[in-house]
């Protein structure tokens, strides 16, 4: 089991997620963003950057949290965060309309898995990436897109309409980036697919 950190801002959904016994199993080190210092990120193998953090505080902490990847570790950056100014390698981000009810109606939300032979899919279900998203990413060259949408009209879906990717080229370690916000919905008990994504990310990076 990796030494896991969980960066949060004290919001109800983040605290509820941290209190979940299935998350506690991974023994996360709780790091409160307003008080975070470089020492809080020492010796971590994996860091989860929770969704919906204060953008100014997150940008201030970015150089310290990215030291996890500089040491060869993994940083998971979740959605509804302002990442364009500090995330290494990111070539583009644009907002996209969010449909909160695809998961209830059974419609095709246009999300497709890519890199089907990737190890991520041993831990992530189809449902884990098909509920909703809050933007579209253009990953760095050499990164591995894992999920994209075919509903948007601009850009190549496989490279510019991405909602989950793994980047092992921009730092000595690994960045896993998504525009989905599983902590918010898991902590709010709203959307089963979000819980599957959160648990799947823990299994994938902690195994």
ROSE-4610 file (N, C-alpha, C; in Angstrom, 1 decimal, always signed):
// ROSE-4610
residu = [X/X/X/X/X/X/X/X/X/X/X/X/X/X/X/X/X/X/X/X/X/X/X/X/X/X/X/X/X/X/X/X/X/X/X/X/X/X/X/X/X/X/X/X/X/X/X/X/X/X/X/X/X/X/X/X/X/X/X/X/X/X/X/X/X/X/X/X/X/X/X/X/X/X/X/X/X/X/X/X/X/X/X/X/X/X/X/X/X/X/X/X/X/X/X/X/X/X/X/X/X/X/X/X/X/X/X/X/X/X/X/X/X/X/X/X/X/X/X/X/X/X/X/X/X/X/X/X/X/X/X/X/X/X/X/X/X/X/X/X/X/X/X/X/X/X/X/X/X/X/X/X/X/X/X/X/X/X/X/X/X/X/X/X/X/X/X/X/X/X/X/X/X/X/X/X/X/X/X/X/X/X/X/X/X/X/X/X/X/X/X/X/X/X/X/X/X/X/X/X/X/X/X/X/X/X/X/X/X/X/X/X/X/X/X/X/X/X/X/X/X/X/X/X/X/X/X/X/X/X/X/X/X/X/X/X/X/X/X/X/X/X/X/X/X/X/X/X/X/X/X/X/X/X/X/X/X/X/X/X/X/X/X/X/X/X/X/X/X/X/X/X/X/X/X/X/X/X/X/X/X/X/X/X/X/X/X/X/X/X/X/X/X/X/X/X/X/X/X/X/X/X/X/X/X/X/X/X/X/X/X/X/X/X/X/X/X/X/X/X/X/X/X/X/X/X/X/X/X/X/X/X/X/X/X/X/X/X/X/X/X/X/X/X/X/X/X/X/X/X/X/X/X/X/X/X/X/X/X/X/X/X/X/X/X/X/X/X/X/X/X/X/X/X/X/X/X/X/X/X/X/X/X/X/X/X/X/X/X/X/X/X/X/X/X/X/X/X/X/X/X/X/X/X/X/X/X/X/X/X/X/X/X/X/X/X/X/X/X/X/X/X/X/X/X/X/X/X/X/X/X/X/X/X/X/X/X/X/X/X/X/X/X/X/X/X/X/X/X/X/X/X/X/X/X/X/X/X/X/X/X/X/X/X/X/X/X/X/X/X/X/X/X/X/X/X/X/X/X/X/X/X/X/X/X/X/X/X/X/X/X/X/X/X/X/X/X/X/X/X/X/X/X/X/X/X/X/X/X/X/X/X/X/X/X/X/X/X/X/X/X/X/X/X/X/X/X/X/X/X/X/X/X/X/X/X/X/X/X/X/X/X/X/X/X/X/X/X/X/X/X/X/X/X/X/X/X/X/X/X/X/X/X/X/X/X/X/X/X/X/X/X/X/X/X/X/X/X/X/X/X/X/X/X/X/X/X/X/X/X/X/X/X/X/X/X/X/X/X/X/X/X/X/X/X/X/X/X/X/X/X/X/X/X/X/X/X/X/X/X/X]
num = [1/1/1/2/2/2/3/3/3/4/4/4/5/5/5/6/6/6/7/7/7/8/8/8/9/9/9/10/10/10/11/11/11/12/12/12/13/13/13/14/14/14/15/15/15/16/16/16/17/17/17/18/18/18/19/19/19/20/20/20/21/21/21/22/22/22/23/23/23/24/24/24/25/25/25/26/26/26/27/27/27/28/28/28/29/29/29/30/30/30/31/31/31/32/32/32/33/33/33/34/34/34/35/35/35/36/36/36/37/37/37/38/38/38/39/39/39/40/40/40/41/41/41/42/42/42/43/43/43/44/44/44/45/45/45/46/46/46/47/47/47/48/48/48/49/49/49/50/50/50/51/51/51/52/52/52/53/53/53/54/54/54/55/55/55/56/56/56/57/57/57/58/58/58/59/59/59/60/60/60/61/61/61/62/62/62/63/63/63/64/64/64/65/65/65/66/66/66/67/67/67/68/68/68/69/69/69/70/70/70/71/71/71/72/72/72/73/73/73/74/74/74/75/75/75/76/76/76/77/77/77/78/78/78/79/79/79/80/80/80/81/81/81/82/82/82/83/83/83/84/84/84/85/85/85/86/86/86/87/87/87/88/88/88/89/89/89/90/90/90/91/91/91/92/92/92/93/93/93/94/94/94/95/95/95/96/96/96/97/97/97/98/98/98/99/99/99/100/100/100/101/101/101/102/102/102/103/103/103/104/104/104/105/105/105/106/106/106/107/107/107/108/108/108/109/109/109/110/110/110/111/111/111/112/112/112/113/113/113/114/114/114/115/115/115/116/116/116/117/117/117/118/118/118/119/119/119/120/120/120/121/121/121/122/122/122/123/123/123/124/124/124/125/125/125/126/126/126/127/127/127/128/128/128/129/129/129/130/130/130/131/131/131/132/132/132/133/133/133/134/134/134/135/135/135/136/136/136/137/137/137/138/138/138/139/139/139/140/140/140/141/141/141/142/142/142/143/143/143/144/144/144/145/145/145/146/146/146/147/147/147/148/148/148/149/149/149/150/150/150/151/151/151/152/152/152/153/153/153/154/154/154/155/155/155/156/156/156/157/157/157/158/158/158/159/159/159/160/160/160/161/161/161/162/162/162/163/163/163/164/164/164/165/165/165/166/166/166/167/167/167/168/168/168/169/169/169/170/170/170/171/171/171/172/172/172/173/173/173/174/174/174/175/175/175/176/176/176/177/177/177/178/178/178/179/179/179/180/180/180/181/181/181/182/182/182/183/183/183/184/184/184/185/185/185/186/186/186/187/187/187/188/188/188/189/189/189/190/190/190/191/191/191/192/192/192/193/193/193/194/194/194/195/195/195/196/196/196/197/197/197/198/198/198/199/199/199/200/200/200/201/201/201/202/202/202/203/203/203/204/204/204/205/205/205/206/206/206/207/207/207]
x = [+0.8/+0.0/+0.9/+0.6/+1.4/+1.1/+2.0/+1.8/+1.0/-0.3/-1.2/-1.5/-1.5/-2.0/-3.3/-4.1/-5.4/-5.5/-5.3/-5.4/-6.8/-7.2/-8.6/-8.7/-9.9/-10.1/-11.1/-11.5/-12.4/-13.9/-14.2/-15.6/-16.3/-17.6/-18.4/-18.2/-18.1/-18.0/-16.6/-15.6/-14.3/-14.1/-14.7/-14.6/-15.5/-16.6/-17.4/-16.7/-16.0/-15.2/-14.1/-13.4/-12.3/-12.8/-14.1/-14.6/-15.2/-15.2/-15.7/-14.7/-15.2/-14.3/-13.6/-14.2/-13.5/-12.3/-12.4/-11.3/-10.3/-10.7/-9.8/-9.0/-9.4/-8.6/-7.3/-7.2/-5.9/-5.1/-5.5/-4.8/-4.3/-5.2/-4.7/-4.2/-3.1/-2.6/-3.5/-4.2/-5.1/-4.3/-4.3/-3.6/-4.6/-4.7/-5.6/-5.0/-5.6/-4.9/-4.6/-5.4/-5.0/-3.8/-3.5/-2.3/-1.2/-1.3/-0.3/+1.0/+2.1/+3.5/+4.2/+5.4/+6.1/+6.3/+6.5/+6.7/+5.5/+4.3/+3.1/+3.2/+3.9/+4.0/+5.2/+6.0/+7.2/+6.8/+7.6/+7.5/+6.2/+5.4/+4.2/+4.5/+3.9/+4.0/+2.9/+1.7/+0.6/-0.1/-0.6/-1.4/-2.7/-3.8/-5.1/-5.3/-5.4/-5.8/-7.3/-8.0/-9.5/-10.1/-11.3/-11.9/-12.5/-12.7/-13.3/-12.5/-11.2/-10.4/-10.3/-9.9/-9.8/-8.6/-8.9/-7.9/-6.6/-6.7/-5.5/-4.7/-5.3/-4.6/-4.0/-4.7/-4.2/-2.9/-3.0/-1.9/-0.7/-0.9/+0.2/+0.9/+0.1/+0.6/+1.2/+0.9/+1.3/+2.8/+3.7/+5.1/+5.5/+4.8/+5.1/+4.5/+3.2/+2.6/+3.2/+3.7/+4.3/+5.6/+6.2/+7.4/+7.2/+5.9/+5.6/+5.9/+5.6/+5.9/+7.4/+8.0/+9.5/+10.3/+9.7/+10.4/+10.0/+9.1/+8.7/+7.4/+6.6/+5.3/+4.2/+3.0/+1.8/+1.0/+0.5/-0.4/-1.7/-2.8/-4.1/-4.9/-5.1/-5.8/-7.2/-8.2/-9.6/-10.2/-11.4/-12.0/-12.6/-13.1/-13.5/-12.4/-11.2/-10.1/-9.5/-8.9/-8.3/-6.9/-6.6/-5.3/-4.5/-5.1/-4.4/-3.1/-3.0/-1.8/-0.7/-0.9/+0.2/+0.4/-0.5/-0.3/+0.7/+1.8/+2.8/+2.2/+2.6/+2.3/+1.0/+0.0/-1.3/-1.3/-1.8/-1.7/-3.0/-4.1/-5.3/-6.4/-7.3/-8.5/-9.6/-10.8/-11.9/-13.2/-14.0/-15.2/-16.2/-17.0/-18.0/-19.3/-20.4/-21.7/-21.8/-22.3/-22.4/-23.9/-24.1/-25.5/-25.5/-26.2/-26.1/-27.0/-27.8/-28.8/-28.6/-27.5/-27.2/-27.2/-26.7/-26.6/-28.0/-29.0/-30.3/-31.2/-31.0/-31.8/-31.4/-30.1/-29.6/-29.2/-29.2/-28.7/-27.3/-26.8/-25.4/-24.8/-23.9/-23.4/-22.1/-21.8/-20.7/-19.4/-19.3/-17.9/-17.5/-16.2/-15.7/-14.3/-14.1/-12.8/-11.8/-10.6/-9.5/-8.4/-7.4/-6.3/-6.9/-7.7/-8.5/-7.6/-6.3/-5.4/-4.6/-5.0/-4.2/-4.6/-3.6/-3.8/-4.9/-5.2/-6.3/-7.6/-7.9/-9.2/-9.3/-8.2/-8.4/-9.0/-9.1/-9.6/-10.8/-11.0/-12.0/-13.1/-14.4/-15.5/-15.9/-16.7/-17.2/-18.0/-18.8/-19.6/-18.8/-17.6/-16.8/-16.4/-16.5/-16.1/-17.3/-18.5/-19.6/-20.7/-20.5/-21.6/-21.7/-20.6/-20.5/-19.1/-18.9/-17.6/-17.7/-16.7/-16.7/-15.8/-15.3/-14.4/-13.7/-13.0/-12.2/-10.8/-9.9/-8.5/-7.7/-6.6/-5.7/-4.4/-4.2/-3.0/-1.7/-0.6/+0.7/+1.0/+1.8/+2.2/+2.9/+2.5/+3.1/+2.3/+1.3/+0.4/-0.6/-1.3/-2.2/-3.6/-4.4/-5.9/-6.6/-7.4/-8.1/-9.6/-10.2/-11.6/-11.7/-12.6/-12.9/-14.4/-14.8/-16.2/-16.2/-17.2/-17.4/-18.6/-19.1/-20.3/-19.8/-18.7/-18.2/-17.8/-17.8/-17.6/-16.2/-15.5/-14.2/-13.0/-12.1/-10.9/-11.1/-10.0/-9.9/-10.3/-11.4/-11.9/-10.8/-9.9/-8.9/-7.8/-7.6/-6.5/-6.9/-8.1/-8.5/-9.9/-10.5/-11.8/-11.7/-10.6/-10.3/-10.8/-11.3/-11.7/-11.0/-10.1/-9.2/-8.0/-6.8/-5.5/-4.5/-3.5/-2.3/-1.1/-0.3/+0.9/+2.1/+3.0/+4.3/+5.4/+5.2/+6.2/+6.6/+5.7/+5.9/+6.7/+6.8/+7.5/+8.2/+9.1/+9.7/+8.7/+7.6/+6.6/+5.4/+4.2/+3.0/+1.9/+1.2/+0.1/-1.2/-2.2/-3.5/-4.5/-5.1/-5.8/-7.2/-8.3/-9.6/-10.4/-11.4/-12.4/-13.6/-13.7/-14.8/-14.5/-15.5/-15.3/-15.9/-15.2/-15.8/-15.9/-15.0/-15.1/-16.4/-16.7/-17.9/-19.1/-19.2/-20.4/-20.5/-19.3/-19.3/-19.6/-19.0/-19.3/-20.7/-21.3/-22.7/-23.7/-23.1/-24.0/-24.9/-24.2/-25.0/-24.2/-24.6/-24.0/-23.1/-23.7/-22.9/-21.6/-21.6/-20.4/-19.3/-19.6/-18.5/-17.8/-18.6/-18.0/-17.1/-17.6/-16.8/-15.5/-15.5/-14.3/-13.3/-13.8/-13.0/-12.3/-13.1/-12.6/-11.6/-12.0/-11.1/-9.7/-9.7/-8.4/-7.6/-8.2/-7.5/-6.9/-7.7/-7.2/-6.0/-6.2/-5.3/-3.9/-3.9/-2.7/-2.1/-2.9/-2.5/-2.1/-2.3/-2.0/-0.5]
y = [-1.2/+0.0/+1.2/+2.2/+3.4/+4.4/+5.3/+6.4/+7.4/+7.6/+8.4/+9.7/+10.8/+12.0/+12.5/+13.2/+13.7/+15.2/+16.0/+17.5/+17.9/+18.7/+19.1/+20.5/+21.1/+22.4/+22.5/+21.3/+21.3/+21.4/+21.2/+21.2/+20.0/+20.0/+18.9/+17.6/+17.7/+16.5/+15.9/+16.8/+16.2/+15.5/+16.1/+15.5/+14.2/+14.2/+13.0/+11.9/+12.2/+11.2/+10.7/+11.6/+11.1/+10.2/+10.4/+9.6/+8.2/+8.0/+6.8/+5.6/+4.6/+3.5/+2.9/+2.9/+2.3/+3.2/+4.5/+5.4/+5.3/+5.2/+5.1/+3.9/+2.9/+1.7/+2.0/+3.0/+3.4/+4.3/+4.6/+5.4/+6.8/+7.6/+8.8/+9.8/+10.5/+11.6/+12.8/+13.4/+14.5/+15.8/+16.5/+17.8/+18.9/+19.8/+20.9/+22.0/+22.3/+23.2/+24.6/+25.3/+26.6/+26.6/+25.5/+25.4/+24.6/+24.1/+23.2/+23.8/+23.1/+23.5/+22.4/+22.6/+21.7/+20.4/+20.5/+19.3/+18.3/+18.8/+18.0/+17.0/+17.3/+16.4/+15.5/+15.6/+14.8/+13.3/+12.4/+11.0/+10.4/+11.2/+10.6/+9.9/+8.8/+8.1/+8.5/+8.9/+9.3/+10.4/+11.4/+12.5/+12.7/+12.7/+13.1/+14.5/+15.3/+16.7/+16.7/+16.9/+16.9/+17.9/+17.6/+18.5/+19.7/+20.8/+22.0/+22.7/+22.9/+23.6/+25.1/+25.9/+27.3/+27.6/+28.2/+28.3/+29.0/+30.1/+30.8/+30.0/+29.4/+28.5/+27.3/+26.8/+25.6/+26.0/+27.1/+27.6/+27.8/+28.4/+28.6/+27.3/+26.3/+25.0/+24.2/+24.5/+23.7/+23.3/+24.2/+23.8/+22.8/+22.9/+21.9/+20.5/+20.5/+19.3/+18.5/+19.3/+18.7/+18.0/+18.3/+17.6/+16.1/+15.7/+14.3/+13.6/+14.3/+13.7/+13.9/+14.9/+15.1/+14.0/+13.4/+12.3/+10.9/+11.0/+9.8/+9.2/+10.0/+9.6/+10.0/+9.8/+10.0/+11.1/+12.0/+13.1/+12.9/+12.8/+12.7/+14.0/+14.6/+16.0/+15.8/+16.1/+15.9/+17.2/+17.0/+18.1/+19.2/+20.3/+21.5/+22.2/+22.2/+22.9/+23.7/+24.9/+25.7/+25.3/+24.5/+23.8/+24.4/+25.3/+25.7/+26.5/+27.1/+27.9/+27.2/+26.0/+25.4/+23.9/+23.3/+21.8/+21.6/+20.8/+20.6/+19.9/+20.3/+19.6/+19.9/+20.4/+20.6/+21.6/+21.2/+22.1/+22.9/+22.4/+23.2/+22.7/+23.6/+23.3/+24.2/+23.6/+24.4/+23.9/+24.8/+24.4/+23.7/+22.8/+22.1/+22.1/+22.0/+22.0/+20.7/+20.8/+19.6/+19.1/+17.9/+17.3/+16.4/+16.8/+16.1/+14.8/+14.6/+13.6/+12.4/+12.4/+11.3/+9.9/+10.0/+8.7/+8.2/+9.1/+8.6/+8.2/+8.9/+8.7/+7.5/+7.1/+6.1/+6.5/+7.8/+8.3/+8.0/+8.0/+7.9/+9.3/+9.4/+10.8/+11.0/+10.2/+10.4/+10.1/+9.6/+9.3/+7.9/+7.8/+6.6/+6.3/+5.1/+4.7/+4.6/+4.9/+4.7/+3.9/+3.5/+2.7/+1.5/+0.7/-0.4/-1.4/-1.5/-2.5/-1.9/-0.6/+0.1/-0.6/-0.6/-1.2/-0.5/+0.8/+1.5/+0.7/+0.1/-0.6/-1.9/-2.3/-3.4/-3.0/-1.7/-1.1/-0.2/+0.4/+1.3/+0.6/+0.8/+0.2/+1.2/+0.7/+1.6/+2.7/+2.4/+3.4/+4.5/+4.1/+5.0/+6.3/+6.2/+7.4/+7.9/+7.4/+7.8/+8.3/+9.5/+10.1/+11.6/+12.4/+13.7/+14.3/+15.4/+16.0/+17.5/+18.3/+19.7/+20.4/+19.8/+20.4/+19.4/+19.9/+19.1/+19.5/+18.5/+18.6/+18.3/+19.0/+18.6/+18.2/+16.9/+16.4/+16.7/+16.6/+16.8/+15.6/+15.9/+14.9/+13.7/+12.5/+11.4/+10.9/+11.7/+11.2/+10.2/+9.5/+8.5/+8.9/+9.4/+9.6/+8.3/+8.4/+7.2/+7.3/+8.5/+8.7/+10.0/+10.0/+11.3/+11.3/+12.4/+12.5/+12.7/+12.1/+12.3/+13.3/+13.9/+14.8/+16.2/+16.7/+18.0/+18.1/+19.3/+19.5/+20.0/+20.5/+21.1/+20.2/+20.0/+19.2/+17.7/+17.0/+15.6/+15.0/+14.2/+13.6/+12.9/+12.2/+11.4/+12.2/+13.5/+14.2/+15.6/+16.1/+17.4/+17.5/+16.4/+16.3/+15.3/+15.3/+14.3/+14.7/+13.7/+14.0/+13.1/+12.3/+11.5/+11.1/+11.5/+11.0/+10.7/+9.9/+9.6/+10.2/+11.0/+11.6/+11.2/+10.5/+10.0/+10.7/+11.7/+12.4/+13.8/+14.4/+15.8/+16.0/+15.0/+15.0/+13.6/+13.5/+12.2/+11.1/+11.6/+10.7/+10.6/+10.6/+10.4/+11.4/+11.9/+12.8/+12.1/+12.0/+11.5/+12.6/+13.0/+14.2/+14.0/+14.5/+14.3/+15.6/+15.8/+16.9/+16.4/+15.2/+14.7/+15.0/+15.1/+15.6/+14.5/+13.4/+12.3/+12.5/+13.3/+13.5/+14.3/+15.3/+16.1/+15.2/+14.3/+13.5/+12.3/+11.8/+10.7/+11.2/+12.3/+12.9/+13.4/+13.8/+14.3/+13.1/+11.9/+10.7/+10.9/+11.4/+11.8/+11.3/+10.3/+9.7/+8.4/+7.3/+6.0/+5.9/+6.4/+6.3/+7.1/+8.2/+8.9/+8.1/+7.4/+6.5/+5.4/+4.9/+3.9/+4.5/+5.7/+6.3/+6.6/+7.1/+7.3/+6.0/+5.0/+3.7/+3.1/+3.2/+2.7/+3.4/+4.7/+5.4/+5.0/+4.8/+4.3/+2.9/+2.0/+0.7/+0.7/+1.5/+1.6/+2.1/+3.2/+3.8/+3.3/+2.5/+2.0/+0.5/-0.1/-1.5/-1.8]
z = [+0.0/+0.0/+0.0/-0.9/-1.0/+0.1/+0.3/+1.3/+0.6/+1.0/+0.3/+1.0/+0.3/+0.8/+0.2/+0.9/+0.4/+0.7/-0.3/-0.2/-0.2/+0.8/+0.8/+1.4/+1.3/+1.8/+2.9/+3.5/+4.6/+4.3/+3.0/+2.6/+3.0/+3.1/+3.7/+2.9/+1.5/+0.7/+0.8/+1.0/+1.2/+2.6/+3.6/+5.0/+5.0/+4.3/+4.2/+3.5/+2.5/+1.7/+2.6/+3.3/+4.2/+5.4/+5.7/+6.8/+6.3/+5.0/+4.5/+4.9/+5.5/+5.8/+4.7/+3.5/+2.3/+1.9/+2.2/+1.9/+3.0/+4.3/+5.4/+5.3/+4.6/+4.5/+3.9/+3.1/+2.4/+3.3/+4.5/+5.5/+4.9/+4.3/+3.7/+4.8/+4.4/+5.2/+4.8/+5.8/+5.5/+5.5/+4.4/+4.2/+4.0/+4.9/+4.8/+4.0/+2.9/+1.9/+2.5/+3.2/+3.7/+4.6/+5.3/+6.2/+5.6/+4.3/+3.8/+3.6/+3.9/+3.7/+2.9/+2.5/+1.7/+2.5/+3.8/+4.6/+4.6/+4.3/+4.3/+3.2/+2.1/+0.9/+0.9/+2.0/+2.0/+2.2/+1.5/+1.6/+1.1/+0.4/-0.2/-1.5/-1.7/-3.0/-3.9/-3.3/-4.1/-3.4/-4.2/-3.6/-4.4/-3.8/-4.4/-4.1/-5.2/-5.1/-5.3/-4.2/-4.2/-5.2/-5.7/-6.6/-5.7/-6.4/-5.9/-4.8/-5.0/-4.1/-4.4/-3.5/-3.7/-4.7/-5.9/-6.9/-6.5/-5.8/-5.4/-4.4/-3.5/-2.5/-3.2/-4.2/-4.9/-5.7/-6.4/-7.2/-6.3/-5.1/-4.2/-3.7/-3.5/-3.1/-4.2/-5.4/-6.6/-6.6/-6.4/-6.4/-5.4/-4.2/-3.2/-3.5/-3.9/-4.2/-5.4/-6.3/-7.5/-7.2/-6.0/-5.6/-5.5/-5.3/-5.3/-6.6/-7.7/-9.0/-9.3/-8.8/-9.0/-8.4/-7.3/-6.7/-7.3/-8.3/-9.0/-8.5/-7.7/-7.3/-8.2/-7.7/-8.5/-7.9/-8.7/-8.3/-9.1/-8.4/-9.1/-8.9/-10.0/-10.0/-10.5/-9.6/-9.9/-10.4/-11.0/-11.7/-10.9/-11.6/-11.0/-10.2/-10.7/-10.2/-11.3/-11.0/-12.0/-12.2/-13.2/-13.4/-14.5/-15.3/-16.5/-16.2/-15.1/-14.8/-14.2/-13.7/-12.9/-13.2/-13.9/-14.2/-15.3/-15.0/-16.1/-17.3/-18.5/-19.7/-20.3/-19.6/-20.1/-21.3/-22.4/-23.6/-23.8/-23.2/-23.4/-22.5/-22.1/-21.3/-21.8/-21.9/-22.2/-21.5/-21.1/-20.4/-21.3/-20.8/-21.5/-20.7/-21.4/-20.8/-19.9/-18.8/-17.9/-17.8/-18.2/-18.0/-16.8/-15.8/-14.5/-14.5/-15.6/-15.5/-16.5/-17.2/-18.1/-17.3/-16.2/-15.4/-15.0/-15.0/-14.6/-15.8/-17.0/-18.1/-19.0/-18.9/-19.7/-21.1/-21.4/-22.7/-22.9/-24.1/-24.4/-24.2/-23.3/-23.0/-23.8/-24.8/-25.7/-25.2/-24.0/-23.4/-23.9/-24.4/-24.8/-24.1/-23.8/-23.2/-24.4/-24.1/-25.0/-24.3/-25.1/-24.5/-23.7/-24.4/-23.8/-23.1/-23.5/-22.8/-21.7/-21.3/-20.2/-18.9/-18.0/-16.7/-15.9/-16.2/-15.5/-15.5/-16.7/-16.8/-16.1/-15.4/-14.5/-13.2/-13.0/-11.7/-11.9/-13.1/-13.4/-14.2/-13.8/-14.6/-15.7/-16.6/-17.6/-17.0/-16.0/-15.4/-14.6/-14.2/-13.5/-14.3/-15.6/-16.4/-17.3/-17.0/-17.8/-16.9/-16.3/-15.6/-16.0/-15.7/-16.3/-16.2/-16.8/-16.7/-16.8/-16.4/-16.3/-17.2/-18.2/-19.1/-20.0/-21.0/-21.9/-21.9/-21.9/-21.8/-23.1/-23.3/-24.4/-23.7/-23.5/-22.8/-23.5/-22.8/-23.5/-24.5/-25.4/-26.4/-25.6/-25.9/-25.2/-24.0/-23.5/-22.5/-23.0/-22.2/-22.6/-22.2/-23.2/-22.9/-22.6/-21.6/-21.1/-21.4/-21.4/-21.7/-22.4/-23.4/-24.2/-24.6/-25.1/-25.6/-27.1/-27.7/-29.1/-29.4/-28.4/-28.6/-29.0/-28.6/-28.9/-30.3/-30.9/-32.3/-32.7/-31.7/-32.0/-31.5/-32.5/-32.1/-32.2/-32.2/-32.3/-30.9/-30.9/-29.7/-28.9/-29.6/-28.9/-28.3/-28.7/-28.1/-27.5/-27.9/-27.5/-26.8/-26.6/-26.0/-24.9/-24.1/-23.1/-21.8/-21.0/-19.6/-18.6/-19.1/-18.1/-18.9/-18.3/-19.0/-17.9/-18.3/-17.5/-18.2/-17.5/-18.1/-17.3/-18.0/-17.4/-18.2/-18.9/-19.7/-19.2/-18.5/-18.1/-16.9/-16.0/-14.8/-14.6/-13.7/-13.5/-12.9/-12.4/-11.9/-12.8/-12.2/-13.0/-12.5/-13.5/-13.3/-13.8/-13.1/-13.5/-13.4/-14.5/-14.5/-15.1/-14.4/-14.9/-14.7/-15.5/-15.3/-14.6/-14.2/-13.3/-11.9/-11.1/-9.7/-8.7/-8.6/-7.8/-6.3/-5.7/-4.3/-3.9/-4.7/-4.5/-4.5/-5.5/-5.7/-4.7/-4.4/-3.5/-2.1/-1.7/-0.4/-0.3/-1.4/-1.4/-1.6/-1.7/-2.0/-3.2/-4.3/-5.5/-6.7/-7.3/-8.5/-8.2/-8.4/-8.1/-8.9/-10.2/-11.0/-10.4/-9.7/-9.0/-7.9/-7.2/-6.2/-6.8/-8.0/-8.6/-9.1/-9.6/-10.1/-8.9/-7.8/-6.6/-6.1/-5.9/-5.4/-6.5/-7.7/-8.8/-8.8/-8.7/-8.6/-7.4/-6.3/-5.1/-5.4/-6.0/-6.3/-7.3/-8.4/-9.4/-8.9/-8.2/-7.8/-6.5/-5.8/-4.5/-4.6/-5.7/-5.8/-6.1]
